[in-house]
Amino acid sequence: MTAMSVQTAGTAAPRRRVPPVVFAAVALAGLAVSAWAPHDRTTWFLETVWVLVGLPLIALTWRRFPLTGLLCGLLAAHALVLSLGGHYTYAEVPVGDWARDTFGLERNPYDRFGHLVQGFVPAILVRELLSRTSPLRGSRWLAPLTVCACLAFSAVFEMFEWAAAVIGGHSADAFLATQGDVWDTQWDMFCALVGATVSLLLLSRVHDRHLARTVAQSV
């Protein structure tokens, strides 16, 4: 084996990173498709407002604060979840109806899935912000504070839904998606808690590697 081949064998080929613009294009495409003849225009706006606000905000702050590839991918996936729920309303998403009928569930579970994602994705967003803007990186407090922040966001979202119900009356039923469950609010926050906890358990080490690369490149 020649010296060149030894050097080549010992050097791993760099992994290709997905350009952030691809994730943005995916999110925008999903948003555009969901906006075409949605079940209810007001519900669509309330469900997708996070995408409508988040995409321009990320674009405006990208030069000063570029996000990791992991977080960009998760945010794009979350945008698709929100767009799908906004188009059909969470209680009437077809894939949720299929899951309900196939597994004999009492309700369309897409709303529960949406709140799991509401914990899973923001956990990495909060972890990234805290790791890069506070002394918490590497601290034992990073994980519990991240989960607490996700629970706080979930609680604020439930109050947002409550305000929509008070203002909109029966027209807010599609947005609430309680499907007759009196414990829907508690279930939503519990799902966010589970999603945030699972996210940190599965992705913390991967996220650390992405953080190291992003910080090195920005410097």
N, C-alpha and C positions, 0 to 999 in steps of 0.2 A: 504494500500500500504506500503510495507516494505521500510526501509531506503535505501536498495540497489536499489530497483526499482525506487525510487525517484531520486537517484543519476544518474541512467542510463537514466531516462527520461530527466533529466536536462542537460545531456551531449550529445551534437550532435556527431554523428559518424563522424570521420574524412573522408573527401573526398579523394578518391584515385586519385593520380596524374598519368597522363600518363608519363611513363619514356621517357626522351628525345631521347633515342636510337630508340624508336618506330617512332617518327617523322622523324628521320634521315633515317630509313629504308624505310618509305613511300616515302620520297623525292628521295632516291636512286633507288627505284623500278620504280618510274615514269620516272626518267631520263634514266634508262636502257631500258625500254620499248620504250620510244620515240626515242632512238638511233637506234632502229631496222628498217632499210630501210626507213629513213625519206624522205620527198619530195625532199629536197635538203640538202646535208651534210653541206655546208657552212652556210646556213641559220640556220640549227639546232644548230650549234656551236655558232653563234652570239646570238641566242635567249636564249640558256641555259648556256652561259658562267658565268652568275651570280651564278648559282647553282654549277657549276664546281669549282668556286673560293670560294663561300661562305661556302660550307660544310666543306672543309678542314680547313678554317680559324676559324670557330666556334669550330671544334674539337681541334685545337691547343691552343685556348685561353680559353677552357671550365673550366679548373681548377682555373684559376685566375678570370674569368668573366663568370660564368654560367648565361644563359639567363632564363627568366621567362617561365613558361609553356605556357602562352598565346602567347608569341612571338614565341616560338618554333612551336606551332600549326599553327600560321599564316604563318610563313616562309615555312613550309612544304606544306601548301595549295598553296602558291605563286609559289613554285617550280613545283607543278603539272600544274599550269596554264602556266608557261613558257615552260615546257616540251611538253605539248599538242600543244601549238603554234609553238614550234620549229619543231615538227614532221610533221605537216601538212602545216605550214606557217599560219600566223594569218588570211590571207584573204581566206583560204580554209578549216578552221576547220569545220567538218561536223555539229556540234551542232550550229555553227553560220549560216551555210547555212539553217538549219532547222528554226532557228529564223527569218532569212530574208524572207523565203518563207511563213512561217506561219503568220507573222505579217505584211507582205507587205512592208518590209524595202527596201531601195535602195541599201544597201550593207551588207556584212557579218559583224555583230556587234562585233565579238569576239575581234577584235583589240581595240575597245572602252572599252570593259569589261577588257581587259588586262591592259589598262592604268588606269582604275578605281582602279584595284588591285595594280597597281604601286604606287598609292597614299595611298591606305588603309593600306597596310602592312608596308611600310617604315615609315609611321607615328608613329606606335607603336615602331618600331626599333629606330627611332631617339628620340622619347620620353623617351625610356628606357636608351639610352646612355646619354642623357642630364640629366635625373633625377639622374643617378648614378655617373656621372663624373663631374658635374658642380653644382653651387649653385642654379640652376633654379628649383629644385624640390619644388613644392608648390607655385612657382612664377606665377604671371599673364602672364608673358612673355613666359612661357613654351609652351603654345598652339600655339600662333602666330609664334614663332620661329621654332617650329616643322613643321608647314605648309610651312613656307618659305624654310626650308631645303628640304622638299619634292618637292617643285616647282623647286628648284635649281637642284635637282637630275633629274627631268623630263626634264629640259632644257639641261642638260649635255647629257642625253640619246638621245635627238633629234639631238644634234650636232654629237653624235656618229653615228646615222643613216645617217646624212648628209655626214660624212666622208666616211662611207661605200658605199654610193651612188656614191661619186666622184671617189673612188678607184675602185669599182666593176662595175660601169656603169650599164647596163641593168640587170646584174646578181644580183644586189642589190634590184630589184623591189620586190621580195618576202619578203625580210627583211623589207622594208619600209612599205609595205601593205597599201599604200595610196588609192588604189582602185579608182584612178581618182579624188580624192577630193583635191582641191588646198588648202583647209583650214585644212588639216589633222594634221599638226603640232600643230596648235592652238587648235584644238579639243583634241589632245592627252594631252596637258598640262592642259587644262580645266578639263578633266576627272581626271587627277592626283590631281588637286586642290579639286575637289568634293570628291574624294575618301579619301584624307587626312582629310578633314573637317568632313566628316561623321564618319570616324574612331575615331577621338578624341571625337566627341559628344556621340558616342555609347559605347566606350570601356575605357574611361579614368578612371572611378571609378573602374571598374574590374581590369584594369591594375595596379592601385595603390595597390590593395589587393595582387596581384601577386608579385609586387615589394617588399612589406613589408615581405612576406614570404621568397622570394629568398634572400633578404639582411640578414634577421635573420638567415637563414640556413647557408649562407656563412660565417657569423661572428662566 
